Structures are given as C-alpha cells and as structure tokens.
Amino acid sequence: MKVVIVGGVAGGATAAARIRRLDEAAEIIVFERSGYVSYANCGLPYYIGGVIADSEELTLQTPESFYSRFRVAMKVRHEVTGIHPERKTVSVKNLETGEEFEEGYDKLILSPGAKPTQPRLPGTGISKLFTLRTVEDTLRIKEHIDRHHPKSAILAGGGFIGLELAENLRELGMEVAIVQRPKQLMSPFDADMAAMIHGEMRRHGVRLVLGQTVEGFAEKGGGVDVLLKDNAPLHADMVVLAIGVTPDTALAKEAGLELGIKDSIVVNSRMETSVPDIYAAGDAVQVKHSVTGQDVLLSLAGPANKQGRIIADNICGGDSRYAGSQGSSVIKVFDMTAAVTGINETHGRKAGLDVDTVILSPMSHAGYYPGGRVMTMKVVFEKGTYRLLGAQIVGYEGVDKRIDVLATAIHAGMKATELKDLDLAYAPPYSSAKDPVNMAGFMIDNIAGGILKQWHLEDVDALPRDGSVTLLDARTAGEYARGHIRGFRNIPVDELRERLAEIEKGKPVYVICQSGLRSYIACRILEGQGYEAYNFSGGFRFYDAVRNDRRLVESAADCGMDILHNAECCPK
C-alpha cells in the first residue's frame, strides 16, 4: 500500500506516524510546501517574544528524524500542484530545483491546513505588513524586529494569535494596539466574559480599537498607516494581519471534491472525502460541532491530531470515527488564563437553543490557604433538559483544570445538575471542599428545584424604577458607597431579617451583592418570609467590569485619534 500525504504538521505528520505503527510495509510519502514538516504552530508568538529562545525548539521533527524513526519519506519544499483522482496521482513541484513530476498513490491524505485570511484591501503587499502562520512567517517577523527595533505595532484581529502576539510584543517593550471590526476580542467567549480579557489587555498597556473597519494600509513616515472607515488612520512601525484563517483548499476544489463552509473540505465521520481513497484532516476540513450538530470550522491542534490518527486507522483496515469538535481551548493573557469549551450563550441562542446560564466567582483554592485568586465561571445549559452546553472561565490558577473537567462532562453527556455529584480532588493548595465545578452544579440544581430564581445583566436597564419592584443591594454600606446600580437601595444581608419591614410585600425583589453569594442568602431569607426574590447572576463585581469595558470600547471607537498615544480613551 502506498500512501501520499499532502501537508505535514498536526494532521499529516500524525497520520504518517500512526500508519507506520499499524503497517510496517506501507510506503508513505509526505509532501510539505514549507521547509518544516512538523512544528509547533502554537509556540510561534512565544519565539517572537523570546520566551522560546531557540528556533529549533519549534521543530518537533525534521525530515531526517522522521525517516530515522518511522521510515517515512518527508519531502519538504515540495508543493503538490494538482490532484488527479481518475488516475490516482498528484502533480508535484520541487520548489528548490523546479523539477515537476507525478506521484501515484493508493490512498491520499490531504492536510493542507489553512492560510491567513488576506483581505482585498489597498496596501496589503507593503513590506512592513506581516502575517503569522508558519515558521517562515515567524522568522521574518523576528528578523525584522531584531534588525529594525520597531517601537510600535498594530495587530489587525483579536483572536488567539492576535492576543498571544500582543502579549509577546509588549514584553519586548513595544507599544501595541489591536484593531478589528467586532466590538469584542475572542469570539468563542460571550461579550460579558470577554470584558475581563479586555481589562487584562488594557492593564498591560495594549490599546484596543474595537468596532472599527480597516479599509487599507499605506506606507508613511517610515511606518504603516492603518486606514479606518469613518475615522482617522492609526500609525505604527509595523502591522501584523491576524484576522483569521481560510481553508487552503484550492487543490481540492480543482479536483472536484465536495466543499462546504468557506470552501472547506466536506468529510464524513471516517474523515473520507467525497472522492474514494482520498481523506482529509485539520484546519481545511468541515466538521460537526459535537454540542449543536451543526457544520463548523474549528482551527485547533487537538482535533487535527485526532483526525490524522482516525484516518490512519481507517486506511489500515480499522473503523475509527470522529465524534465532532467541541472547541475546547485555553489561552494565556498576560497574568490571566482564559478558557472555553462547548458553545457560549450567544452561539446557543443563534443555534435556536433555549439556554440559561449561571455565573459565579469562586476562589481558585481554599480561601484560608494563602495565594487564592478569584476566577469567573459562566456555565451554559439548556432550559428544561439541563443539558450541559458549554462553559467559559477567566481567572488565574486552576482555570485549565476546571475547563477540562467541564469539557469531559459535556463529552460524557452529563446534565448540568450532575456537576454537583462529581468527586473531585481536594487539598487546600489546589481546591476547596466544594470545588468551583461542584458549585456551578449546586446553583443549577437550585434552579431546577425552584430554589434559585435569577436575573441577568441584560435585565439591568429594563428593571422598572417606578416602585413596582424592590431593587435591593445586599452588600455592606461601604461597598455600596463605592459604587452601585441606579435605583438600588442598600440593606446589608446581615441586617436583612431585622429590617424586613422596610421592604414592601407583594412586590418582586431583585437582589445583588458583590459576587452573588450574599444576595442568594438574602433571597432565601426573603423567600422564607413570603417574598418573591430574584438573585443577580454574577454579582456587582461582574456587572462593573462589563459596564466599564463597554464604556471604554465605545469611547475608543469614537476617539478618532492615534490610539498608540491616546491614554484617555485606552488607559493602561
């Protein structure tokens, strides 16, 4: 059996190694257009920032090491220029010698990945405008920084690569701004959770210019102007396009393979394309979202590796199936960690699901053990069925642990109420006896049992201020004095039983506190005395972070000034 693989890195290299482990006699050839067959995409920004000091650390395998261990012919700097399913061959060009030839196959695996999205805008070809996707891209950016010592950079796009690169450029001492059309960074997160990511970026001096449309680029004054629609241009010494990726599927399209979203390759659960004996994996393929069942594109390393392994199993006579992508991911944002799994509230509603959420702010470990930090968790579930749909966490220590527990629970089909039953490891330096995941389960179980009724951030402005409802802030007098929501009166929870006469019966009571715990206790007191009480999901700390972020986003969008020197709109 002869297997030809187009593209290395995650999907292609994994498939090649797995095929060899299953079939010692197979002939395996990998054609890789770049000079690197297996490298750590996710580490590229950290090499630019100097966290990874040696560029060779980015290379997981070389053609020589791969051949030595697996006897796989790794042909780097070889570009496949055509696929001919009718005669089961591919056309190949040696990019170093210019030689062109055809290579036959019994089985063909496509792992071309995705390429940086290149908008059709004026000025995209100028020398100080970069993209970041490959090792070669990384080396170009690194060389430019080392040689020219730019003092400022604008990043067009605020996804994973944009945030990681922003952090690393700031660590090099550069002034950094992120500009993009959406009004929030990191679309896998809901806007309210993204607000805390925004806050961390601003605290470290990254300027956010959100809600702005880039219309082009121009060389000016030794640097680059980023031209904005209906606003003054931004100027920096260099610009990096990080607005997303597009499946690199021109070959598949020319060969007549069925294509889906953004011309991605359509595959079945065995990773088979519409053409016999051709498989595909990685960022170039369309997959099913395991929560919604909808077709999606998810550019993540974990799924690509799994898909490569599944293809190898099936080529070698097995019957492995891809269960779909859940979108679990985690990112370092300066001192914080942000993580997500499943779908968020916004995507759930767009998918037609009747969703509800709980928001809580537990400590990373036992409060009496030194060093604990608050994390904010948002858990998304389906009303009525309590099917667990997704989760987002922003915090410090322990975020990655909790998101992985929640990801596992979603994959296992657990109900959100069952989170309370998970038997999770506890010791004071690592957790609390009631782990944050358990706490989310307790809250959702209370909702299911009618013990907890909530009101949410989107309800704040709609609450009547005409006296038809009671608006109650259960924090201390000092906390209330430092800031509160208009119309809310203050009765600290510890004084509530003695001051019930101040709250008129027969009116719903909407309660808030700093994190949601004291207001929940207040609600239970009120319910026990015959009141109808609703607890605010998230607490005043959460409300205040989102409110401040929205104010800063709007002011930055309207300022029309050079964002790299506009501390009033985008303070550190």
N, C-alpha and C positions, 0 to 999 in steps of 0.2 A: 504493500500500500504506500502510495506517495501522497504526502500532504504538503500543500503550499499555503503559507500564511502571509497575508499582506498586512504588515504593521506589527511592531513588537509591543513594548511597554507592558501594560497590565494584561489585557485580554490575550494578545497574540503570544507573548512570552509564556504566560501561564498555560495556555493550550499546548504549546510545544513541549514544555517540560512534562505535563501530565500525559500526553500521548506517548512520550518516551517511557515513562514509568509503566504504562499499560501495554506497550508494544515495542519490544526491543528491536524488532526487524523493520519497523516503518522507516521510510525515507522522509525526512522532514526538512523543508527549506523555508526560511523566513526572509522576506524582502522588506527592508526598512529604508524609507526615503532619507531619514536623517542619519547622522553619524553615530547615533546611540540607540541600542536595541532594547535596553531595559534600564529605565532611570526613574528617579523619584520625583514625579511632577509636583507633588505636594510640598517638596522641600525647596523648590526654586526660589521663592521670595526670601527664604532664610539664608540662602547663599548670597543673594544681593546685599542683605543686611549684615553679613559677616558672622551670623550665628553658626552657620556651617562654613568652616574656613577653607576647606579643600574641595575643589570642584569634583575631584574623583569620588568623593563621598556620595555624590548624587547618582553615580553609575552603579546600579545594583549588579549587573552582569555585563561583561564585554563579550564580543563575538568569540574570542579565544576561550574564555572561561566557560561560556555556554557550550561550546563544542567539546571542550575537555570533559565536562561532566555528563552531558546529555547526547553528544554526537548529533547535534542539530546544526545545520549549515546556516549561519546568520550572515546574510548578505546586506551589510549596511551600505548607505549611499547608492542603493538600487531602487529605482522608482517603477512601480507597476503602472503602465500607461494604458492598459486595456485588458478586459476580461472577455473571453470567447467561450461561453458555455457550450455552444454547439460542438466544439471540438475539444473542450476541456483543457484549454491552455490560457496562459496570461502572457501579455507582452510586457517586457521588462527593459528598462534603460539603465545602464551603468552610468551614474552621474559623474564619475571620475574619468572614465575613458571615452564616454559617448557611445559605447557598444550597445546595440539593441538586439534582443533575441526573444524567442518564445520559450516558455517553460510549461510542460504538461503537468496535469495533476489528476489524482483520483478523487481527492477531497480538497476543497478550497475553503479557507477561513479568512474572512475579512475583518480586520481590526484596525481600520484607518484612523479611528479617533475623531476628534473634532478640531476645527481651526478657529482662531479668534475671529469673532464677528467683525467684519470690516465694513463700516457704514460707507455708503457712496456719498462722501462729503468732500468739498474742496480741501486740499492740503494734506490728505492722508498719506502722501508719499514723502513728506519732508523728513529730513534726516534725524531730527530730534524728537520724532514721534515713534514710539515703540509699542510692540505687543509682547505679551509674556505667555508662552505656552510650552516651548521646547527648551532643551538645554542650550541650543544655539541662541535663542532669544535671550536667555538669562545671561549668557556670556557677553552678548552685545551690550546689554544694559549695564552689567558690571564693569565692562571695559570703559564704557562712556563715563560712568561715574568716577572711576579711578583716574581717568585721564583728564577730564574736564572739570571735575569737582563742582557740579551744579549745586546751587543753594536752594532751589525750589522745584517742585514737581506738581503737576496736576494729573490726577488719575480720573479717567472717564469711565465710571462704573463702580458700583459699590457692592459687588458680590464677594465670594471667598477670596479670590486672588487680589481684588482691589483692597480689601481690608488688611490682608496679610502683608501686601507690598507697602501700604501706607504705614503700617507699624514699623517695618524694617527701614524704610526711608527716614522716618522720624528718628529712629535710633542712630542713624548716620548724621543726624543734626540738620536735615533738610526741612524746609517749610513745605507742607503738603496740604493740598486741597483735593477733595473728591467732588466731582460734579456729575449729575445724572438727572434724567427726566423724572423717574419716580421720586416721591417725597419720603421714601424710607430706604435705608440700606437693607441688604439681606432679605430678599423676598420670601424665603422659607419661613420667616418669622412674621407674626402679626405686627401691625404698626405699633401697638402698645408695648410689646416686648422689645421691638427694635429701638424704642426710645431709650432704653438703658444702654444699648450698644452705641447709640449716638452720643450719649452722655460720656461714655468712656473714651470715645474717639476725641471728643472736644476737650476733655480733661487733659489729654496728652497732646493738645495743640494741633490736631487735624481739623482743618476747616471743612465744613460740609455745605455744599451748594446744591441743595436738593430742589426738585421741581423745575429744573432748568433744561431747556433743549439745546444741545450742541448742534450748531449749523455748519461748522467747518473749523479749519486751522490755518494759521498764517505765520510765517517766519517774521519776527520783528525784534529789533534790538538785541540780537544775539540769542534770542529765545523763541518761544512759541506763544502766540495768541490763540486762545480757545474762544471761538466766536459763538455767542449765545443769542438765541432768539429773544427779541424784545428786551435786551439788557446789554450793558457794556461788556466787552470781552474781558476774559481773565488772562493773566500773563504769568508764565513760569519759564524756567530754564529748560525744562523737558516735560514731555507728556507721555503717559502710558495709556493705551486703549485697553480697558478691561471690562467691556460692556457685555461680555458673554461669549459663548462659543456656538458654532454652527456645525452640524454633522458634515464630515468630509466625505461625501458620497457621490462625487461626480462619476467615478468608475462604475459604481453600482447602477447609477441611473442610465449610463450609456449601455450597460449590459442587459438592461431590461428588467432588473429586479424590482419588485413591488416596493414603493416608497410610502412613507407616512408623514408625520409631523416634521415640518422644516426639511423635507426630503430625507428624513432618516430611513434606515432600512427596516422593513417590516419582517419580524421573525415570529415563529411560534414558540411554545414553551421549551422545545428542544433546541432552540436557537437556530433553527433551519430557516433559510430564506425561501422565497417563492420559487427559486430555481433549484432543482435537485443537486445534491452533493456540494452545495455552497452554504456555508454557515457564516454568522456574523456576531460580533460581540463588542461591548464597550460603548463609548460615547456616541458612536454612529448609529446605534440601534434604538428603535422604539420599543418600549416595554409596557407592561401593565403595572399600574400602581396597586400594590397589594392591599391597600385600605379601600380605595374607591373603585378599583377595577377599571379605571379609565386609562387610555393610552397616554403615556408621558415620555419625556426625555429627562433623564437624570444623569448628569456627568459626575460620577463618583467612582473612586478606585475600587472600593469593595465589591460593588455589583459587577464591574468589568472582570475582576479576578474570578468571581464565581461563575460568570458566563463562560469564560475561557475553559474552566475545568469541566463544565457541563458539556461543552462542545467536544472536548477530548473524550469524555466518557461515551458519548453517543457515536462518535467516529469509530471507537474501538469496540463497538458492539453492545454497549450498555443502553440504558433508558433513563437518563437524568433529565430533570425538569427544572426550569427556573420558576420560582414561586412568585416572582414580581419584585418590584423595588419599593422600599418603604421610605427611602430618603433620609436615613439616619446619618447625622453629620455633627461635627463639633469643630469649633474654631477658637483659637487663642486671640483675644482682643486686648492687647497690652497686658494689664494685670488680671483681666477678667477672662472667663470662659463662657461661651455661648453654645448651646447645643439644641438640636431639634430632631424629632422623629415623627413619622406618620404625616398627617396633614394638620395645618393650622386652622383656626376658626374661619378665616377669610376663605380659604380654599374649600373648606367643608360646606359653607353656605353656597359657594358657586357650584359645587357638585350636587346641590339640591338636597343636602342632608339637614335634618333638624338637629342642630348642635347646641350644646351648652358647654360651659367652661367653669372651672374653679381656678382661682389664682391665690397662691399662698406664698409666704416669705419665711420659710424655716431657716434655722441655723445649719451650717454645714456639719457640725457635730455638737455634742452635748454642751449646753450653754455654760456649765460650770467649769469646763475644761478650757484652758487659755487658747486663744487664737481662732475661735469660731468666727465665721463670716456669714452674712445673710445671703441666701440665694432666692431668686424669684422664679416660681414654677407656674406654668399655665398648662393645665391638662384639659384636653378637648375630648368630649364624649357625645354620644348620640342620645337625645332625649327618649325616654320611654324604654328603649332596649338597654341603655347604659353600655353600649359597645364602646370600647376604648378606641379612639381615632388618632390621637396624636398628643404630643407634649413639646413644650419649649421651656428651657431653663437658662437663666442668665445669672452668673454668680462667680464664685471663686473655687475653692477646694470642693471636691465631691460632685461637681456638676456632671462630669463624664460618667461616673458610677451610676448616678440616678437616671440619666438618659438611657443608658444601656439596659437597666432594669425595666424601664418603661417600654423600650423597643422590644425587648424579649416578651413582655406581657402582651403587646399588640400582636406580635407574630404568633403567639400561642392562642390568640382569640379570646383572651380574658376580658371579662366585663370590668368596667372602671371601678365598680363597687368591690370587686375582688382584690383590689390592690391592698385593702386593709388586712388581708389574710396572709400576705407574703411574709415568709420567715426570713428576715434579712439580718446580716451580721451586725453586731453592735459591740462597740467599745468606745469609751468617751473620746479618744482622739479621732475617731472616724465617723461616728454617727450618734444618734440619740436612740433611746429605747423605742421611741416612736419615730421611725425613720421618715424623712420627708415624703417618700413614696407612700408609706402607710398613711401619713397624714392626709394626703390627697384622697386616698381611698376612704378614710373616715368621713371627710367632707362630702364626697359624692354619695356615700351610703346615707348620710344625714339628709341629703336632698331627696334620695329615693324614698326614705322613710317619712318625708314630710316634716322633719325636724328643723331643717335649714331652708329658708327662702332667701333668694339673693336679689340684689340689684347690681347693675354693671356700669362701667364707665360711660357707655353711650347713653345711659339714662340721666346723667347728671343735669344737663341743660333742660331736659323735659320735665323734671320734677316740679310740681306746682309750688309756687311761693305765695299762694293766696290764703294759706292757713287751712286748706282742706286736708293736708297731711302734716305730720310732725317730722321735722328734719333734726336728727339728733347726733351730736358728736360726743362719743363716749371717752375721749382722751382726757388727760389731765388739763387743768386750767392753763398751765404753762405751755403745753403743746398746742393747745387751741389758740393761744395768744400769738404764737409764732406763725400761724397761718391756718386758715380753714376755708371751707367752701361757703360761698354766699348763701345766707338763709338758714344755716345750721346753727342751732343753739347748743351750748355745752353743758352736759351733766356727766361728770366722770362716772365710770361704771361702778366704782366702789361706793358712790353716793346714791346710786340709782334707786335702790329699794326705799331709802328714806325720802326721796324726792319724787316719787311716783305721782303725787297729787299735782305736780307741775305739768304732767303730760295728759292731755285730754283723751278720754276714752272714746272709742267709736271711730277714731281716725287711724289709718295706717301709719306706722312709724318706720322711717328709713334711717338706718344707723350706720355710722362709720367710726373707725378708730385708726390707729397708725398702721396696723398690719392685717386686721381682720379678726384677730383672736378676741380682744376685749369687746368688740362690737357684737361678736357671736354670743359671748356670755350675756351681754346686755339684751340681745334678742331673746335668749332663753328666759331671762328674768321677766321680760315684758310678756312673752307668750304665756308664762306661768301665771301672770296676773290678768290674763284675758285680752291682751293687746294683739294686734296683727303686726308682726315686725319683720323687716327685711334687712339683711346684712349686706354691706358693700363688699364686693369681691375684689380683693387686692389691697384695700386699706389706703389711707391718705398718702403714705409714702409712695405707693404706686401711682396714685392719681396725680400727685405733684410732679413726679418725674415725667409722666406723659404730657401733662399740661405745659411744663417748661419746654419740653422738646418741641411741641407743636408751635409754640411762640417763636422759638429760635429758628425753626425751619421756615416759617413764614417771613420772618424779618430778614433772613439771609437771602431768600428768593426775591425779596423786593429791594434789596440794598443797591444793586447795580454798581458796586464798587469793586476794586481789585481785592478779591477775597483773601489774598495772601497777606494783606496788611490792614484788614478790617476787623479789629478786635471787638468793636461794639456789636457787630452782627454775629460774629462767631467767636466768642471769648474762649480762652483756654480754660 
